[in-house]
């Protein structure tokens, strides 16, 4: 009987580990596919398309359409009770507008950065999210940062500066692409902060918030596309080609499923493990890019990448420990409170 219980316990642990491994692989696959597909769409010798806003707008459209379909069918964990009627859409779109402005800026500068820099350097170019998160949390939310978190942030900034220096020495540095990456980092941090503020207004429903956010994004992008990129699109020779719309559809689908696999990975692991998985994925993605595009990098370049990823991972661990410590402190205080009231 003891042996059977042990076997059963071992089987359950094995199944759990297998599920976690599968989810992590799924997250890595979706994320890496999205980055490389976007790189192809934004700047490739085959397409020669200069329309980053249109590419981003289409992906937002696909996300909206897939959210409606999944909500109706009960797929991918999308809640069935998202209201899609016009009045509810207008009301909820107004609620999430601050997030949408930050989101549109974020995805625009993300794609502009990816169009100008290599996939390998993309991780370094967009590495300042932590720095801006600390800055905006202090300026907007008044949250102070611990010394350990600041040390982690310093390591990230040092890795970024070293990476920029090394990319310049290789002669492949895009100054404008790096600037786009820094702006994108700031927008990512702002998007996360405003998302925290807006989510309670949407009863904590992440899928509904994402849907109305993408509806806003589609509306915001459209006039800019008409003014800036319409001429480019009409002259684009592959506009009605499967070689263009195939990757566009893949990118749009992957963009939608990113929200699902991120939530799934956090659910089967933890927010800390998710962040560390993202760091490991970025390292693997960088390695693939150097091999795929045949762009070998010097030793110091890899040191800069490891500094960025190591600092980011260490920051996640520090914040996780601080949150756990705060929770324990709050729990201790709440346990003391009844005793004081009885006294």
C-alpha positions as CSV (number, residue, x, y, z in Angstrom):
1,X,0.0,0.0,0.0
2,X,2.9,2.4,0.9
3,X,4.6,1.6,-2.4
4,X,1.4,2.3,-4.4
5,X,0.9,5.6,-2.7
6,X,4.5,6.6,-3.5
7,X,4.0,5.6,-7.1
8,X,0.8,7.6,-7.3
9,X,2.5,10.6,-5.7
10,X,5.4,10.2,-8.2
11,X,3.0,10.0,-11.1
12,X,1.2,13.2,-10.1
13,X,4.5,15.1,-9.7
14,X,5.6,13.7,-13.0
15,X,2.4,14.8,-14.7
16,X,2.7,18.3,-13.1
17,X,6.3,18.7,-14.2
18,X,5.3,17.5,-17.7
19,X,2.5,20.1,-17.8
20,X,4.8,22.9,-16.7
21,X,7.4,21.9,-19.3
22,X,4.7,21.9,-22.0
23,X,3.3,25.3,-21.0
24,X,6.8,26.9,-20.9
25,X,7.6,25.4,-24.3
26,X,4.3,26.7,-25.6
27,X,5.1,30.2,-24.2
28,X,8.6,30.2,-25.7
29,X,7.3,29.0,-29.1
30,X,4.5,31.6,-29.4
31,X,6.7,34.5,-28.2
32,X,9.7,33.7,-30.4
33,X,7.5,33.0,-33.5
34,X,5.8,36.4,-33.0
35,X,9.2,38.2,-32.8
36,X,10.7,36.6,-35.9
37,X,7.4,36.9,-37.9
38,X,7.2,40.6,-37.0
39,X,10.8,41.1,-38.0
40,X,10.0,39.5,-41.4
41,X,6.9,41.7,-41.9
42,X,8.5,44.9,-40.7
43,X,11.8,44.7,-42.5
44,X,12.8,41.9,-44.9
45,X,14.4,41.9,-48.3
46,X,11.6,39.7,-49.6
47,X,8.7,42.1,-48.7
48,X,10.3,45.5,-48.6
49,X,7.3,46.9,-46.7
50,X,7.6,50.1,-44.8
51,X,4.2,50.1,-43.0
52,X,4.7,49.3,-39.3
53,X,1.4,51.0,-38.2
54,X,-0.6,48.9,-40.7
55,X,1.1,45.6,-39.5
56,X,0.3,46.5,-35.9
57,X,-3.3,47.6,-36.7
58,X,-4.0,44.3,-38.4
59,X,-2.7,42.4,-35.4
60,X,-5.1,44.4,-33.1
61,X,-8.0,43.6,-35.5
62,X,-7.2,39.9,-35.4
63,X,-7.0,40.0,-31.6
64,X,-10.5,41.7,-31.4
65,X,-12.0,39.1,-33.9
66,X,-10.5,36.1,-32.0
67,X,-11.6,37.5,-28.7
68,X,-15.2,37.6,-29.9
69,X,-15.0,34.1,-31.4
70,X,-13.4,32.6,-28.3
71,X,-15.9,34.3,-26.0
72,X,-18.8,32.9,-28.0
73,X,-17.3,29.4,-28.1
74,X,-15.8,29.4,-24.6
75,X,-12.3,28.8,-25.9
76,X,-8.8,29.8,-24.5
77,X,-10.2,30.8,-21.2
78,X,-12.0,33.9,-22.6
79,X,-14.9,34.8,-20.4
80,X,-18.3,34.4,-22.1
81,X,-19.9,37.5,-20.4
82,X,-17.9,40.2,-22.3
83,X,-20.6,42.6,-23.5
84,X,-20.1,43.3,-27.2
85,X,-23.1,45.7,-27.8
86,X,-22.4,49.2,-29.0
87,X,-23.3,51.1,-25.7
88,X,-21.3,48.8,-23.5
89,X,-18.4,49.0,-25.9
90,X,-18.5,52.8,-25.9
91,X,-18.6,52.9,-22.1
92,X,-15.8,50.4,-21.6
93,X,-13.6,51.9,-24.3
94,X,-13.7,55.2,-22.4
95,X,-12.7,53.4,-19.2
96,X,-9.6,51.8,-20.7
97,X,-8.5,54.8,-22.9
98,X,-5.5,55.7,-20.7
99,X,-4.2,52.1,-21.1
100,X,-4.9,52.2,-24.8
101,X,-2.8,55.4,-25.4
102,X,0.1,53.8,-23.6
103,X,-0.5,50.5,-25.4
104,X,-0.6,52.1,-28.9
105,X,2.7,53.9,-28.1
106,X,4.2,50.7,-26.7
107,X,3.4,48.4,-29.7
108,X,4.3,51.2,-32.2
109,X,7.7,51.9,-30.8
110,X,8.3,48.1,-30.2
111,X,7.8,47.5,-33.9
112,X,9.7,50.5,-35.0
113,X,12.6,49.3,-32.8
114,X,12.4,45.8,-34.2
115,X,12.3,47.1,-37.8
116,X,15.6,49.0,-37.2
117,X,17.7,46.7,-35.0
118,X,18.5,43.0,-35.3
119,X,16.6,40.4,-33.3
120,X,19.7,39.6,-31.3
121,X,20.1,43.3,-30.2
122,X,16.4,43.7,-29.7
123,X,16.6,42.4,-26.1
124,X,19.2,44.9,-25.2
125,X,17.5,47.8,-27.0
126,X,14.3,47.2,-25.0
127,X,16.0,46.4,-21.7
128,X,15.1,49.6,-19.8
129,X,11.6,48.5,-18.8
130,X,12.8,47.9,-15.2
131,X,14.4,51.4,-14.9
132,X,11.3,53.2,-16.2
133,X,9.0,51.0,-13.9
134,X,10.9,52.2,-10.9
135,X,10.9,55.8,-12.0
136,X,7.1,55.9,-12.9
137,X,6.1,53.9,-9.8
138,X,7.8,56.6,-7.7
139,X,6.5,59.6,-9.8
140,X,2.9,58.3,-10.4
141,X,2.2,56.0,-7.5
142,X,4.7,57.4,-4.9
143,X,6.2,53.9,-4.4
144,X,9.8,53.9,-3.1
145,X,12.3,51.3,-4.2
146,X,14.6,49.2,-2.1
147,X,18.4,49.4,-2.4
148,X,18.6,45.8,-3.7
149,X,16.1,46.7,-6.5
150,X,18.2,49.7,-7.4
151,X,21.4,47.6,-7.6
152,X,19.6,45.2,-10.0
153,X,18.5,48.2,-12.1
154,X,22.1,49.5,-12.2
155,X,23.3,46.2,-13.5
156,X,20.7,46.3,-16.3
157,X,21.7,49.9,-17.3
158,X,25.4,48.9,-17.3
159,X,24.6,45.9,-19.5
160,X,22.6,48.2,-21.9
161,X,25.4,50.7,-22.2
162,X,28.0,48.0,-22.8
163,X,25.8,46.4,-25.4
164,X,25.3,49.7,-27.2
165,X,29.1,50.2,-27.2
166,X,29.7,46.7,-28.5
167,X,27.1,47.1,-31.2
168,X,28.7,50.4,-32.3
169,X,32.1,48.7,-32.5
170,X,30.6,46.0,-34.8
171,X,29.3,48.8,-37.0
172,X,25.7,47.5,-36.8
173,X,24.3,50.0,-34.2
174,X,21.1,51.8,-35.2
175,X,20.9,54.9,-33.1
176,X,17.3,55.6,-34.1
177,X,16.4,51.9,-33.4
178,X,18.0,52.1,-30.0
179,X,16.1,55.3,-29.2
180,X,12.9,53.6,-30.3
181,X,13.7,50.8,-27.9
182,X,14.2,53.1,-25.0
183,X,10.9,54.9,-25.7
184,X,9.2,51.5,-26.0
185,X,10.6,50.5,-22.6
186,X,9.1,53.6,-21.1
187,X,5.7,52.8,-22.7
188,X,5.8,49.2,-21.5
189,X,6.3,50.5,-17.9
190,X,3.5,53.0,-18.3
191,X,1.2,50.4,-19.8
192,X,1.6,48.1,-16.8
193,X,1.0,51.0,-14.4
194,X,-2.2,52.2,-16.1
195,X,-3.3,48.6,-16.5
196,X,-3.2,48.2,-12.7
197,X,-5.3,51.4,-12.4
198,X,-7.9,50.4,-15.0
199,X,-8.4,46.7,-14.2
200,X,-10.6,47.4,-11.1
201,X,-12.9,49.5,-13.3
202,X,-13.3,46.4,-15.4
203,X,-14.0,44.1,-12.4
204,X,-10.5,42.6,-12.8
205,X,-11.5,40.9,-16.2
206,X,-8.2,40.8,-18.1
207,X,-9.8,39.5,-21.3
208,X,-12.4,42.2,-21.4
209,X,-9.8,44.9,-20.7
210,X,-7.6,43.5,-23.5
211,X,-10.6,43.4,-25.9
212,X,-11.7,47.0,-25.4
213,X,-8.0,48.1,-25.3
214,X,-7.5,46.6,-28.8
215,X,-10.8,48.2,-30.1
216,X,-9.4,51.5,-29.0
217,X,-6.1,50.7,-30.6
218,X,-7.7,49.9,-34.0
219,X,-9.6,53.2,-33.9
220,X,-6.4,55.2,-32.9
221,X,-4.2,53.6,-35.5
222,X,-6.6,53.9,-38.5
223,X,-6.3,57.7,-39.2
224,X,-2.5,57.6,-38.8
225,X,-2.4,54.8,-41.4
226,X,-4.5,56.7,-43.8
227,X,-2.3,59.8,-43.5
228,X,1.2,58.2,-43.2
229,X,1.1,54.8,-44.9
230,X,-1.8,54.7,-47.4
231,X,0.4,55.6,-50.4
232,X,3.0,52.9,-49.4
233,X,0.3,50.3,-49.0
234,X,-1.3,51.0,-52.4
235,X,2.0,50.8,-54.1
236,X,3.0,47.6,-52.2
237,X,3.4,44.8,-54.9
238,X,2.6,41.9,-52.5
239,X,-0.5,43.5,-51.0
240,X,-2.7,40.7,-52.4
241,X,-0.1,38.0,-52.0
242,X,-0.2,34.9,-49.7
243,X,3.4,35.5,-48.9
244,X,2.3,38.7,-47.2
245,X,-1.1,37.7,-45.7
246,X,0.1,34.3,-44.4
247,X,2.7,35.8,-42.1
248,X,0.3,38.6,-41.2
249,X,-2.3,36.1,-40.1
250,X,0.3,34.1,-38.2
251,X,1.6,37.2,-36.4
252,X,-2.0,38.3,-35.5
253,X,-2.9,34.9,-34.2
254,X,0.3,34.7,-32.1
255,X,-0.3,38.2,-30.8
256,X,-3.7,37.0,-29.5
257,X,-2.4,33.8,-28.0
258,X,0.4,35.6,-26.2
259,X,-2.1,36.9,-23.7
260,X,-3.4,33.4,-23.2
261,X,0.0,31.6,-22.8
262,X,1.3,34.3,-20.5
263,X,-1.7,33.8,-18.2
264,X,-1.4,30.1,-18.5
265,X,2.3,30.1,-17.6
266,X,1.7,32.2,-14.5
267,X,-1.2,29.9,-13.5
268,X,0.8,26.7,-13.7
269,X,4.0,28.2,-12.2
270,X,4.1,31.7,-10.5
271,X,4.7,35.3,-11.5
272,X,8.4,35.0,-10.5
273,X,8.9,31.8,-12.5
274,X,7.1,33.5,-15.5
275,X,9.6,36.4,-15.4
276,X,12.6,34.1,-15.1
277,X,11.2,32.0,-18.0
278,X,10.9,35.3,-20.0
279,X,14.5,36.1,-19.3
280,X,15.6,32.6,-20.4
281,X,13.4,32.8,-23.5
282,X,15.1,36.1,-24.4
283,X,18.5,34.6,-24.1
284,X,17.5,31.6,-26.3
285,X,15.9,34.0,-28.8
286,X,19.1,36.0,-29.0
287,X,21.1,32.8,-29.6
288,X,18.8,31.7,-32.3
289,X,19.0,35.2,-34.0
290,X,22.8,35.1,-34.1
291,X,22.7,31.7,-35.7
292,X,19.8,32.3,-38.1
293,X,21.1,35.7,-39.4
294,X,24.8,34.6,-39.2
295,X,25.8,37.5,-37.0
296,X,28.4,36.2,-34.5
297,X,29.0,38.5,-31.5
298,X,32.2,39.1,-29.5
299,X,32.6,38.1,-25.8
300,X,31.8,41.5,-24.3
301,X,28.6,41.7,-26.4
302,X,27.4,38.5,-24.7
303,X,28.5,39.8,-21.3
304,X,26.3,42.8,-21.9
305,X,23.3,40.6,-22.8
306,X,23.9,38.4,-19.8
307,X,24.1,41.5,-17.6
308,X,20.8,42.7,-18.9
309,X,19.1,39.4,-18.5
310,X,20.8,38.6,-15.1
311,X,19.8,42.0,-13.7
312,X,16.2,41.6,-14.9
313,X,16.0,38.1,-13.4
314,X,17.6,39.3,-10.1
315,X,15.1,42.2,-9.9
316,X,12.2,39.7,-10.3
317,X,13.5,37.6,-7.5
318,X,14.1,40.7,-5.2
319,X,10.6,42.0,-5.9
320,X,9.0,38.6,-5.3
321,X,10.8,38.3,-1.9
322,X,9.8,41.8,-0.9
323,X,6.2,41.1,-1.8
324,X,6.2,37.9,0.3
325,X,7.8,39.7,3.2
326,X,5.1,42.4,3.0
327,X,2.4,39.8,2.9
328,X,3.9,38.0,6.0
329,X,4.1,41.4,7.8
330,X,0.5,42.2,7.0
331,X,-0.6,38.8,8.1
332,X,1.3,39.1,11.4
333,X,-0.3,42.6,12.0
334,X,-3.8,41.2,11.3
335,X,-3.2,38.4,13.7
336,X,-2.1,40.8,16.4
337,X,-5.1,43.1,15.9
338,X,-7.7,40.8,17.5
339,X,-5.5,40.1,20.5
340,X,-5.1,43.8,21.1
341,X,-8.8,44.4,20.8
342,X,-9.5,41.6,23.3
343,X,-7.0,43.1,25.7
